[in-house]
Amino acid sequence: MRICDLTNFYHPKSGGVKTYLHQKMAYLARFRTDEHLVIVPGSVNAEEKHGRSTVCRIRAPELPGSGSYRLIFNTGRVNALIRKFRPEIVELGCPYFLPWALAARRGYGFYLAAFYHSDFPRALARSASRLAGKIPGALLEKSAAAYVRAMYRQTDLTLAPSPETAARLGSLGVPGVRVIPLGVDLDHFHPRHRRLRLRLRLGLSSGQVLLLYVGRFTREKGLSVLRQAFESLTVRYPGRYHLLLIGEGPLGDELRNWAAGRGDATVGGYLQGKQLAEVYASADLFVTAGWAETFGLTVLEAQASGLPVVAVTSGAARQTVASGAGALVESNDPLGFAAAVARLAGRDLPTLGCLARRHVEENYGWEKTFRQLFDLYEKLPANRLPALPEAPAGSGATGRRTARA
């Protein structure tokens, strides 16, 4: 097969969608013979090869206040890449290309899959309510929901990372959503990467509990709730907790200013690779209050690293947080969140961490994710859309022709 992934949710320091795409490229290189084109925004037009995959960056402007995210406006360049590569399947990783894709599908004859990685109607509504009030927020959410209903119900395959997200799409009028849970690299994120030097660098004593958050510094990640919960904990249990926040985003300066006035909170920048794995494994408890998560890969990464988790009930946390080795709290409840942290911290954290690790070992892994995905790809109707006439073989990765895998 020739498969194209297309998204705006990608930049050098982005999170879940980028991880999904990179793991997909690794799976293709190891297990498949398909041709794979990835189209993402960038500061310049560029092309690079990764195994069986070609990543094409299209020059795109940064979105103000988005934390380095870019939005592709040059659909002519996208059309040219699609025309040359001739994909059989195009998978969209963000909602903004759907109008283009629905029109392009008729012209190019590909099957259209859309992965609902972000519940953007709720995120837009929360942001609008905070800035302009509840009525504008409700109107914006209604408009975004209408867009979701109009666009996603026309795809050949709509994917969601959790049953909750699939149910949410169903409630918006999108039928037949298929659930493909995401995974975690169980070798990369592992308790064996625990290092004493991180705790020494933070000046922690052996009795202190290191709380860790990893993710984007944005409103929908519930960072105001997390801060209020931590402040409540430090009043009740002075000196017992230290909060480490790892990431980047629009709220970075605000968080750094807040932490600068305290001796028990640290804000670090974006990490990846070995450094990130060591930070996870060296903490005691993972905390996240994000209320717009469709899945939450960081929850899996933390548990694979041997950490119990405190999260909120929205999104996929009901499935991803290990039963008996974590806690779920209603969103926007700082005191309830603080109480859940205190309860878990009073238990045997290493034992809870082992239970959390076992949970992800038994239920999550990227190979399982992509086996399910490619099975769905191969079950798409073979004769639903007209095929394009044969084109002469081109040069370069985006011009090759191959037999179906």
C-alpha positions as CSV (number, residue, x, y, z in Angstrom):
1,M,0.0,0.0,0.0
2,R,1.0,3.6,-0.4
3,I,-0.1,5.5,2.7
4,C,0.1,9.3,3.4
5,D,-0.2,10.9,6.9
6,L,-1.0,14.6,6.9
7,T,-1.3,16.8,10.0
8,N,-0.6,20.2,11.4
9,F,-0.1,18.8,14.9
10,Y,3.7,18.4,14.5
11,H,6.8,20.4,15.4
12,P,10.2,19.5,16.8
13,K,8.9,19.8,20.4
14,S,5.3,18.5,20.0
15,G,3.9,15.5,21.8
16,G,1.3,12.8,21.1
17,V,0.7,13.1,17.4
18,K,4.4,13.3,16.6
19,T,5.1,10.2,18.8
20,Y,2.3,8.3,17.0
21,L,3.8,9.2,13.6
22,H,7.3,8.3,14.6
23,Q,6.2,5.0,16.0
24,K,4.2,4.3,12.8
25,M,7.4,4.9,10.8
26,A,9.3,2.5,13.0
27,Y,6.6,-0.2,12.6
28,L,6.6,0.2,8.9
29,A,10.4,-0.1,8.7
30,R,10.4,-3.2,10.8
31,F,7.2,-5.1,9.7
32,R,5.8,-3.8,6.5
33,T,6.7,-3.2,2.8
34,D,4.4,-0.2,2.3
35,E,5.4,3.2,0.9
36,H,4.8,6.0,3.4
37,L,4.6,9.7,3.0
38,V,4.3,12.1,6.0
39,I,3.3,15.7,5.3
40,V,3.8,18.2,8.1
41,P,4.4,21.9,8.5
42,G,7.9,23.4,8.9
43,S,9.9,26.6,8.8
44,V,11.1,25.7,5.2
45,N,10.2,23.2,2.5
46,A,12.3,20.1,3.2
47,E,12.3,16.3,2.6
48,E,14.0,13.6,4.6
49,K,14.0,9.8,4.6
50,H,13.3,7.6,7.7
51,G,13.3,3.9,6.8
52,R,10.4,3.3,4.5
53,S,8.9,6.7,5.2
54,T,9.5,10.1,3.6
55,V,8.8,13.2,5.7
56,C,8.0,16.2,3.7
57,R,7.8,19.6,5.5
58,I,5.8,22.4,3.9
59,R,6.8,25.9,4.8
60,A,4.1,27.3,7.0
61,P,3.6,30.3,9.4
62,E,3.6,29.9,13.1
63,L,0.3,30.4,14.9
64,P,0.6,33.2,17.5
65,G,0.4,31.9,21.1
66,S,0.4,28.2,20.0
67,G,3.9,27.4,21.2
68,S,5.6,26.9,17.8
69,Y,2.8,25.1,16.0
70,R,2.4,26.0,12.4
71,L,-0.6,25.9,10.0
72,I,-0.2,24.8,6.4
73,F,-2.0,27.1,4.0
74,N,-0.2,26.0,0.9
75,T,-2.7,23.3,-0.2
76,G,-1.3,23.6,-3.7
77,R,2.0,22.1,-2.4
78,V,0.0,19.4,-0.7
79,N,-1.8,18.6,-3.9
80,A,1.5,18.4,-5.8
81,L,2.9,15.9,-3.2
82,I,-0.3,13.8,-3.3
83,R,-0.4,13.8,-7.1
84,K,3.2,12.6,-7.3
85,F,3.0,10.0,-4.5
86,R,-0.5,8.7,-5.5
87,P,-1.5,7.3,-2.1
88,E,-4.1,4.7,-1.7
89,I,-4.9,5.9,1.9
90,V,-4.6,9.3,3.4
91,E,-4.8,9.5,7.1
92,L,-5.5,13.0,8.6
93,G,-4.1,13.6,12.1
94,C,-5.9,17.0,12.6
95,P,-9.3,18.3,11.7
96,Y,-8.2,21.3,9.7
97,F,-7.5,19.5,6.4
98,L,-10.9,17.8,6.2
99,P,-12.6,20.2,3.7
100,W,-9.5,19.9,1.4
101,A,-9.3,16.1,1.8
102,L,-13.0,15.5,1.0
103,A,-12.6,17.4,-2.2
104,A,-9.2,15.9,-3.0
105,R,-10.5,12.4,-2.5
106,R,-12.8,12.7,-5.5
107,G,-10.0,13.9,-7.7
108,Y,-7.2,11.5,-6.6
109,G,-9.2,8.4,-5.7
110,F,-7.6,7.7,-2.2
111,Y,-9.4,6.3,0.8
112,L,-9.7,8.9,3.6
113,A,-9.1,8.0,7.3
114,A,-9.2,10.6,10.0
115,F,-7.8,10.0,13.5
116,Y,-9.5,12.2,16.2
117,H,-6.4,13.0,18.3
118,S,-7.8,16.2,19.9
119,D,-11.3,17.0,21.2
120,F,-11.0,20.5,19.9
121,P,-14.7,21.6,20.3
122,R,-14.3,21.3,24.1
123,A,-10.9,22.9,24.1
124,L,-12.2,25.9,22.1
125,A,-15.2,26.3,24.3
126,R,-13.2,26.3,27.5
127,S,-10.8,28.9,26.1
128,A,-13.6,31.1,24.7
129,S,-15.5,30.9,28.0
130,R,-12.5,32.0,29.9
131,L,-11.8,34.9,27.6
132,A,-15.3,36.0,26.6
133,G,-17.8,34.3,28.9
134,K,-20.0,31.2,28.9
135,I,-22.4,32.1,26.1
136,P,-19.7,32.8,23.5
137,G,-18.0,29.6,24.6
138,A,-21.2,27.6,24.2
139,L,-21.8,29.1,20.8
140,L,-18.2,28.3,19.6
141,E,-18.5,24.7,20.9
142,K,-21.8,24.3,19.0
143,S,-20.2,25.6,15.8
144,A,-17.2,23.3,16.2
145,A,-19.4,20.3,17.0
146,A,-21.3,21.0,13.8
147,Y,-18.0,21.1,11.9
148,V,-17.1,17.7,13.4
149,R,-20.4,16.2,12.5
150,A,-20.3,17.5,8.9
151,M,-16.7,16.5,8.2
152,Y,-16.0,13.3,10.0
153,R,-19.1,11.5,9.0
154,Q,-17.9,11.7,5.3
155,T,-14.6,9.9,5.9
156,D,-14.1,6.2,4.9
157,L,-12.6,5.5,8.3
158,T,-12.8,7.5,11.5
159,L,-10.5,6.5,14.3
160,A,-10.5,7.3,18.0
161,P,-7.9,6.4,20.7
162,S,-10.4,5.5,23.4
163,P,-14.0,4.3,23.8
164,E,-14.8,7.6,25.5
165,T,-13.6,9.6,22.5
166,A,-15.5,7.3,20.2
167,A,-18.7,7.8,22.2
168,R,-18.1,11.6,22.2
169,L,-17.9,11.5,18.4
170,G,-21.0,9.3,18.3
171,S,-22.9,11.9,20.4
172,L,-21.9,14.5,17.8
173,G,-23.4,12.5,15.0
174,V,-20.4,10.6,13.7
175,P,-21.3,6.9,13.1
176,G,-19.1,3.9,12.9
177,V,-16.0,5.2,14.8
178,R,-13.3,2.5,15.3
179,V,-11.2,2.5,18.5
180,I,-7.5,2.1,18.1
181,P,-5.8,2.5,21.5
182,L,-2.3,4.1,21.3
183,G,0.8,2.5,22.8
184,V,4.0,3.0,24.6
185,D,7.6,2.0,24.0
186,L,8.0,-0.4,26.9
187,D,11.8,-0.7,26.5
188,H,12.5,3.0,26.4
189,F,10.2,3.9,29.3
190,H,11.3,1.6,32.0
191,P,11.9,1.7,35.8
192,R,15.6,0.7,35.3
193,H,16.3,4.2,34.1
194,R,15.9,5.6,37.6
195,R,18.8,7.9,38.5
196,L,19.6,9.3,41.9
197,R,21.3,12.4,40.4
198,L,18.1,14.0,39.4
199,R,16.9,14.0,43.0
200,L,20.3,15.2,44.2
201,R,20.2,18.1,41.7
202,L,16.7,19.1,43.0
203,G,18.0,19.0,46.6
204,L,15.5,16.3,47.7
205,S,15.8,14.3,50.8
206,S,15.0,10.6,50.8
207,G,11.7,11.2,52.5
208,Q,10.4,13.7,50.0
209,V,7.9,12.8,47.3
210,L,8.7,14.0,43.8
211,L,5.6,14.8,41.8
212,L,6.1,14.9,38.0
213,Y,4.1,16.5,35.2
214,V,5.2,16.1,31.6
215,G,3.3,17.8,28.7
216,R,2.5,21.0,27.0
217,F,2.1,24.1,29.1
218,T,-1.4,25.1,27.9
219,R,-4.7,25.8,29.6
220,E,-6.4,22.6,28.6
221,K,-3.7,20.6,30.5
222,G,-5.3,21.7,33.7
223,L,-2.2,23.4,35.0
224,S,-4.1,25.9,37.1
225,V,-5.8,23.0,38.9
226,L,-2.4,21.3,39.4
227,R,-0.9,24.4,40.9
228,Q,-3.8,24.9,43.3
229,A,-3.7,21.3,44.3
230,F,0.1,21.5,45.0
231,E,-0.3,24.7,47.0
232,S,-2.9,23.0,49.1
233,L,-0.6,20.0,49.7
234,T,2.3,22.2,50.7
235,V,0.2,24.0,53.3
236,R,-1.0,20.8,54.8
237,Y,2.3,18.8,54.5
238,P,5.1,21.4,54.4
239,G,8.4,20.1,53.0
240,R,7.0,16.7,51.9
241,Y,6.4,17.3,48.2
242,H,8.4,18.7,45.3
243,L,6.7,19.4,41.9
244,L,8.7,19.1,38.7
245,L,7.0,20.4,35.5
246,I,8.6,19.3,32.2
247,G,7.5,20.8,28.9
248,E,7.0,23.9,26.8
249,G,4.1,26.0,25.8
250,P,2.3,29.4,26.1
251,L,2.1,29.2,29.9
252,G,5.8,28.6,30.3
253,D,6.8,32.0,31.6
254,E,3.8,32.1,33.9
255,L,4.8,28.7,35.4
256,R,8.4,29.7,35.8
257,N,7.5,33.0,37.6
258,W,5.2,31.0,39.9
259,A,8.0,28.4,40.7
260,A,10.6,31.1,41.1
261,G,8.8,32.3,44.2
262,R,8.9,28.9,45.8
263,G,11.5,26.4,46.9
264,D,9.5,23.3,46.2
265,A,8.7,23.6,42.5
266,T,10.9,23.3,39.4
267,V,10.0,24.1,35.8
268,G,12.2,22.3,33.2
269,G,12.1,22.6,29.4
270,Y,11.2,20.1,26.7
271,L,12.9,16.7,27.0
272,Q,13.1,13.7,24.8
273,G,15.0,10.4,24.4
274,K,17.1,9.2,27.3
275,Q,16.8,12.3,29.4
276,L,13.0,12.1,29.4
277,A,13.0,8.4,30.2
278,E,15.3,9.1,33.2
279,V,13.1,11.9,34.5
280,Y,10.1,9.7,34.4
281,A,11.8,6.8,36.2
282,S,13.3,9.0,38.8
283,A,10.1,10.6,40.1
284,D,7.6,9.0,42.6
285,L,4.2,10.0,41.3
286,F,2.8,11.3,38.0
287,V,0.2,14.0,38.1
288,T,-1.9,15.4,35.3
289,A,-5.2,17.4,35.4
290,G,-5.7,17.8,31.7
291,W,-9.4,17.8,30.9
292,A,-9.3,17.7,27.0
293,E,-7.2,14.5,26.6
294,T,-8.5,12.0,24.0
295,F,-5.9,9.5,25.2
296,G,-2.9,10.9,27.1
297,L,0.3,9.2,26.1
298,T,2.2,10.6,29.1
299,V,0.0,8.6,31.4
300,L,1.2,5.4,29.7
301,E,4.9,6.6,29.6
302,A,4.7,7.3,33.4
303,Q,3.3,3.9,34.2
304,A,5.7,2.1,32.0
305,S,8.4,3.9,34.0
306,G,7.0,2.5,37.2
307,L,5.0,5.5,38.4
308,P,1.5,5.5,39.9
309,V,-0.7,8.2,38.4
310,V,-3.2,10.8,39.6
311,A,-5.4,12.1,36.7
312,V,-8.8,13.5,36.0
313,T,-11.8,11.4,34.8
314,S,-12.2,13.1,31.4
315,G,-10.7,11.5,28.4
316,A,-9.3,8.0,28.4
317,A,-7.8,7.9,31.9
318,R,-10.5,5.5,33.0
319,Q,-8.9,2.9,30.8
320,T,-5.2,3.9,30.8
321,V,-4.7,4.4,34.6
322,A,-4.1,1.1,36.3
323,S,-6.9,0.0,38.6
324,G,-5.6,-0.1,42.2
325,A,-2.3,1.7,41.2
326,G,-3.6,5.2,40.6
327,A,-6.4,7.6,41.3
328,L,-9.0,9.5,39.2
329,V,-10.5,12.8,40.3
330,E,-13.3,15.0,38.8
331,S,-11.9,17.8,36.7
332,N,-11.6,21.3,38.1
333,D,-11.4,20.0,41.7
334,P,-8.0,21.1,43.2
335,L,-8.8,19.9,46.7
336,G,-10.0,16.5,45.5
337,F,-6.8,16.2,43.4
338,A,-4.6,17.1,46.4
339,A,-6.4,14.6,48.6
340,A,-5.9,11.9,46.0
341,V,-2.1,12.6,45.8
342,A,-1.8,12.5,49.6
343,R,-3.6,9.2,49.7
344,L,-1.4,7.5,47.1
345,A,1.8,9.1,48.6
346,G,0.9,7.4,51.9
347,R,1.0,4.0,50.3
348,D,3.9,1.8,49.1
349,L,4.8,3.7,45.9
350,P,7.3,1.2,44.5
351,T,4.7,-1.6,44.8
352,L,2.1,0.6,43.1
353,G,4.6,1.4,40.4
354,C,5.1,-2.3,39.7
355,L,1.4,-2.7,39.3
356,A,1.3,0.2,36.9
357,R,4.1,-1.2,34.9
358,R,2.4,-4.6,34.6
359,H,-0.8,-2.9,33.5
360,V,0.8,-1.3,30.4
361,E,2.8,-4.4,29.7
362,E,-0.4,-6.4,29.4
363,N,-2.5,-3.9,27.6
364,Y,-0.5,-1.4,25.6
365,G,2.2,-1.7,23.0
366,W,2.8,0.0,19.6
367,E,2.9,-3.2,17.7
368,K,-0.6,-4.0,18.8
369,T,-1.8,-0.5,17.8
370,F,-0.5,-0.7,14.3
371,R,-1.5,-4.3,13.7
372,Q,-5.1,-3.2,14.4
373,L,-4.7,-0.1,12.3
374,F,-3.3,-1.9,9.2
375,D,-6.0,-4.5,9.5
376,L,-8.6,-1.7,9.2
377,Y,-6.7,-0.2,6.3
378,E,-6.8,-3.5,4.4
379,K,-10.6,-4.0,5.0
380,L,-11.5,-0.7,3.3
381,P,-13.7,-1.4,0.3
382,A,-11.6,-2.2,-2.7
383,N,-13.9,-0.7,-5.3
384,R,-15.6,2.2,-3.6
385,L,-13.6,5.0,-5.3
386,P,-12.4,5.3,-8.9
387,A,-8.7,4.5,-9.4
388,L,-6.5,7.0,-11.2
389,P,-4.9,6.1,-14.5
390,E,-1.4,4.8,-14.3
391,A,1.3,7.5,-14.1
392,P,4.9,7.1,-15.3
393,A,7.3,6.2,-12.6
394,G,8.9,9.2,-11.0
395,S,12.3,9.8,-9.3
396,G,12.7,10.2,-5.6
397,A,10.8,8.8,-2.7
398,T,7.5,10.5,-3.5
399,G,7.6,9.3,-7.1
400,R,8.1,5.5,-6.6
401,R,5.4,3.0,-7.5
402,T,5.2,-0.3,-5.7
403,A,2.9,-3.3,-5.7
404,R,0.3,-3.6,-3.0
405,A,1.7,-5.0,0.2
